[in-house]
Amino acid sequence: MRHSADRVLTTHAGSLPRSDALRQAWSKPTSGPRQEAKLQALLRSSVSAVVEEQLRAGVDVPNDGEFGKPMRSASDLAAWGTYIFSRLSGFGPTSPDAAAPDRALAGQPMRIVGQRWEQREFSEFYAHSALVPSTASRPTCIGPITYTGQDALSRDLANLKAATEASGVKEAFVTSIAVGSLEMFCRGQNSHYPTAEAFLEAIAAAVSVEYRAIVEAGFLLQLDDPGLPDTWDMLDPHPSLEQYKRYAMLRVEALNHALHGLPEDRVRYHICWGSWHGPHTTDIPLRDVVDVMLRVNAQAYSVEAANVRHEHEYKVWQQVKLPEGKLLIPGVVSHATNVVEHPELVADRILAYAKAIGRENVIAGTDCGLGGRVHSQIAWAKLRALVEGARIASAELWHR
Amino acid sequence: MSIQQNTDRIQTTHIGSLPRPHAVLDLLKAKLTGQPYDQAALDAAIAKAVVDSVKKQVECGIDIVTDGEFSKAGFFTYIRERLEGFEARPNEKIALFQQEVAAFPEYYAQYFKEAMMGGAIAPLAPVVCVGPVKYIGAAAVQKDIANLKAAAKVAGVADEHVFIPATAASGVGRNEYYKGEEEYFHAVAAALSNEYKAIVAAGFLVQVDDPFLPDIFFEPGLSDAQKKRRAGIYVEATNGALKGIPAERVRFHTCYGINEGPRLYEASLADIINFVLKINAGSFSFEAANPRHEHEYHLFERVKVPAGKVLVPGVITHASNIVEHPELIAERLLRFAKLVGRENVIAGADCGFSSQALYKTEVHPTVVWEKFKAMRQGADLATKQLWK
């Protein structure tokens, strides 16, 4: 994995804005081979264009914008998760009796529920806001889980390969949902496997096919795991911190199982606290889960640090030692506001991390995906601000 | 010590507007759109809302409180009811953020439809000065003062911990009557001086709002010399209006007009600081809690703030629904305290939380209160480090 050897490298968390044409193509079910071929051609050219555009903006480690993960509306916060269910067997629509309840029933064990703790705390805000986390029904596991997404996956990898080879990109990444986040995404709805452990094990075995293929294709694998910090807000009855860390550790072990045999230096791991524009007062602090995060067998960790709830957490790294050889990808621009970060602020943020963990261990990133979360023009303005900020910080850090 | 300085802890305040209760908005809307309405009922609704709001501000840890601008249609548009000499031009557009809008047309087309004046309860036309400017707002400002006096008494807040925002001369409208800009702004300022003096005579602080000063620096078509000249006129006009008022009774607020957009094309604090610090005020409030301006505390590494003057940087913002973490707020305050001294930093907000009378405000009311509580916690954390 490239690191910041002589300047601060730049990357982002994955999702980039889709064109209207691509969103529309994804939202219509393809009715025949001609239409399908048209979608595939559009996807290919869009990936090529978005890689070019990232390079023009100055992003060092680009991706395919997650364009192969269907986003069907301009504001879609869930494409990072929904895509996997068309690539797995064993999941189906949720019947009303299998749906996660808003609250756990009295006397029932802790489970993921449909309504977040914060949604209860800010019920008026959430009743009035259009930007709430989706409460639409999520799929349920109803049979054995196997990976069936080879075609879609090979297509995505081939599209990115063609784009990166054409533009001479040294390193690119591909995102894939982490094991625990897949369980979180479907709200733990499982009527097939007897236990959570068995469910996680089956998820891990299936998604490891995707993980391996990404690494074998020569890309960095980025595991998207908002579930690590964010399930804290969704468990009912609410766990103690110790209980939660045990809960999270079980998911990390399942993830490491899925990563077995993959070289650590080909893997980066992304966490965030959910990308909707809410108050986020119930987010678990990084310091409470940082040791669990560091147990993931990845070389780099991508963490939100550019929004007002998590900006101060660079201080965590004044107390917690980043293990030798590991890298951090703090968010220095955010999906959480339309205001474009000033490059000098971006530089300040990078410098704070460089001071805490060493300049060679910082890669400048984004809090979360920008696609579907801010207007396309704003997303690109933010990436340019990120690059400019990294340039300012590099000049200071390498005394140029 | 001037009255605004901290003595034993970091004080907290905000900028003025807060989400108005729907009971007030319904009546205000009827009034502003020319529907029949009951003035006594509106007055009573506002008086009650101010009492409730001041109580809640205190409960959330705000030291220096205000009335939420509940009686006003908007933080600058309110003044047209209080001045003579202007006429509305419903066919003219208010041009806002021109370079921004040119750069991000789709974003702003959507934004203006839903937010700011687009969300206002009554259409707002620009006003133009067509005759001698005269202040006719004495009764209106006395009503605001009486409401706040009563509310502050209920909540146990001392008068010098109450402020009332009032617009600067730049916030009214365009001139077609006076010979030149200078004459026009001084005439408006002379009229506004009545309002400022009434507020201070009541024992309160007056906050002069001038979001239009930074605008000059991104107005298309102005040369550098013209920008400086215009800024100079604004400052002189405001100082003229403040003549006779002790500086320690005045807070000067500048910002960038609420805008929650990308904001690539707006002035930096460095562009305006020399003008801001010339205002005869005891404290200066500016944006510092959003990612476009957060880094600007560095400016005070080289700019010296005159003795006895207080900074009121924004440490919470209207530009995000996320509640600032108290530790981040503390950090922001500590940076300023380190540069200008612990007695000279008051925790504030970037801007108001309901710039206009809106049903859908920039930030939801429940989130505003939570931001205030976070600000109190952050100020306390900073206090603990600064007054060990």
Chai-1 contact restraints between the chains, C-beta under 6 A:
chainA,res_idxA,chainB,res_idxB,connection_type,confidence,min_distance_angstrom,max_distance_angstrom,comment,restraint_id
A,F122,B,T366,contact,1.0,0.0,6.0,A-B,restraint_1
A,E124,B,T366,contact,1.0,0.0,6.0,A-B,restraint_2
A,F125,B,H364,contact,1.0,0.0,6.0,A-B,restraint_3
A,F125,B,T366,contact,1.0,0.0,6.0,A-B,restraint_4
A,F125,B,V367,contact,1.0,0.0,6.0,A-B,restraint_5
A,H128,B,H364,contact,1.0,0.0,6.0,A-B,restraint_6
A,H277,B,N321,contact,1.0,0.0,6.0,A-B,restraint_7
A,P279,B,N321,contact,1.0,0.0,6.0,A-B,restraint_8
A,P279,B,V323,contact,1.0,0.0,6.0,A-B,restraint_9
A,P279,B,V367,contact,1.0,0.0,6.0,A-B,restraint_10
A,P279,B,E370,contact,1.0,0.0,6.0,A-B,restraint_11
A,H280,B,I322,contact,1.0,0.0,6.0,A-B,restraint_12
A,T281,B,V323,contact,1.0,0.0,6.0,A-B,restraint_13
A,N307,B,I322,contact,1.0,0.0,6.0,A-B,restraint_14
A,V308,B,I322,contact,1.0,0.0,6.0,A-B,restraint_15
A,V308,B,E324,contact,1.0,0.0,6.0,A-B,restraint_16
A,V308,B,L328,contact,1.0,0.0,6.0,A-B,restraint_17
A,R309,B,I322,contact,1.0,0.0,6.0,A-B,restraint_18
A,R309,B,H325,contact,1.0,0.0,6.0,A-B,restraint_19
A,E311,B,L328,contact,1.0,0.0,6.0,A-B,restraint_20
A,H312,B,H325,contact,1.0,0.0,6.0,A-B,restraint_21
A,H312,B,E327,contact,1.0,0.0,6.0,A-B,restraint_22
A,H312,B,L328,contact,1.0,0.0,6.0,A-B,restraint_23
A,H312,B,E331,contact,1.0,0.0,6.0,A-B,restraint_24
A,A336,B,I322,contact,1.0,0.0,6.0,A-B,restraint_25
A,T337,B,A319,contact,1.0,0.0,6.0,A-B,restraint_26
A,T337,B,S320,contact,1.0,0.0,6.0,A-B,restraint_27
A,N338,B,E260,contact,1.0,0.0,6.0,A-B,restraint_28
A,N338,B,G261,contact,1.0,0.0,6.0,A-B,restraint_29
A,N338,B,P262,contact,1.0,0.0,6.0,A-B,restraint_30
A,V339,B,R263,contact,1.0,0.0,6.0,A-B,restraint_31
A,V339,B,N290,contact,1.0,0.0,6.0,A-B,restraint_32
A,V339,B,P291,contact,1.0,0.0,6.0,A-B,restraint_33
A,V339,B,R292,contact,1.0,0.0,6.0,A-B,restraint_34
A,V339,B,A319,contact,1.0,0.0,6.0,A-B,restraint_35
A,V340,B,P262,contact,1.0,0.0,6.0,A-B,restraint_36
A,V340,B,L264,contact,1.0,0.0,6.0,A-B,restraint_37
A,E341,B,P291,contact,1.0,0.0,6.0,A-B,restraint_38
A,H342,B,R292,contact,1.0,0.0,6.0,A-B,restraint_39
A,H342,B,H295,contact,1.0,0.0,6.0,A-B,restraint_40
A,E344,B,H295,contact,1.0,0.0,6.0,A-B,restraint_41
A,L345,B,P291,contact,1.0,0.0,6.0,A-B,restraint_42
A,L345,B,E294,contact,1.0,0.0,6.0,A-B,restraint_43
A,L345,B,H295,contact,1.0,0.0,6.0,A-B,restraint_44
A,D348,B,H295,contact,1.0,0.0,6.0,A-B,restraint_45
A,H375,B,Y107,contact,1.0,0.0,6.0,A-B,restraint_46
A,Q377,B,F104,contact,1.0,0.0,6.0,A-B,restraint_47
A,I378,B,P262,contact,1.0,0.0,6.0,A-B,restraint_48
A,A381,B,P262,contact,1.0,0.0,6.0,A-B,restraint_49
